[in-house]
Amino acid sequence: MSDSLVQQTSADLVTEQSLNHEMTPVVAVVSAVADAAGTDPFELPPLSNAINPEALNDLIGTGQSSGLESVSFEYVGYDIVVSGTGDIQVTPSE
């Protein structure tokens, strides 16, 4: 994740990550959730349990301008917001 931005705050356990040219939106989301959960990405259930991964990659691709403001969904106890520009926010679900 050389070109990505990852921030964590212990108070809210918020993870923010930005896509880079080496990472698909699906990989970035799973990576951000794994960081927030403190687990290995391979130990998480399939992202397809929460959202269609192909649709997410199609809607939020690097270098694409879909006009989409954001996509939000819940995955393994976290609220995920992926902006149209590829910024990812992960916060615990309430």
N, C-alpha and C positions, 0 to 999 in steps of 0.2 A: 504494500500500500504506500508506495513512495510518494505519490502525488495526492494522497487523500488527507482530509482533515478529520481527525477524530478527537472529540472532547468528551470528557466524563466529569460530572460533578457528583460528589457523594451524596449531597443533600437530596437531589431529585433523581439521581441516576439517569441522566440524560446523555445519550450518545448522539453526536452529529457526525455525519460523514458525507463527503462529496465524491461523486463518481469521477473516475479518471479514464483515460483512453484504454487502460488495460483491464477494466472491470465492468461486467454487465450490471445492470440494475439489480438483478436477482442475487448475484454474488455479493454485491455491496450491501443489500438489505440483510442477508443471512450473516455476513461478517459483522455488521453493526449490532445486530441482535445478540450474536455470540459474545461480542465485547461487553455489551450491557449486562448480559446474564453471567458473564465470567465462565463461559463454557467453550468447548470446541465446536466449531460450526457443524462438524459431521455428527454431533450428538443431538442436534436439533431435528425435529420432525420436518418432513418435506414442506417447503414453502407453498406447494400446491394445495395444502390443507387450508390455506387462508386466502390465496389469490392465484389466478392463472399466471404462472411465471412467463409464458410466452407473451401474453398481453402486456404484462408489466415491462418486459424488455422492448416490446414494440412501441409502447407509449412513452417510455422514459429512456430514450437512447442517447448516447453522447453524440453530439454533432447534429442532432435532429431538433427541429422546432415544430412541435406538435400543437403549440398554442395551449397546451394543458397546464393549468395552474398547479394542481397537485392531485395525488392519489393517496388515500388513507385507508388503512385496514388494521385489524388486530391479528397478532401472530404470537403465539406462545406466551400470553400474558403481557404483551407490550403493544402499545399503540404506535403504529408506524405511519409517518407522513413522508412521502417522496414528492418533492417539488418537480415541476416541469424542467427545471434546470439541473436536476440530479442531486440536489441536497436531500439528505435523509436524516430524519429526526426519530429517535426511539425513546419513548417514555413508558414507564410502567402503567398498565391499565388500572383504572380505578374501579 
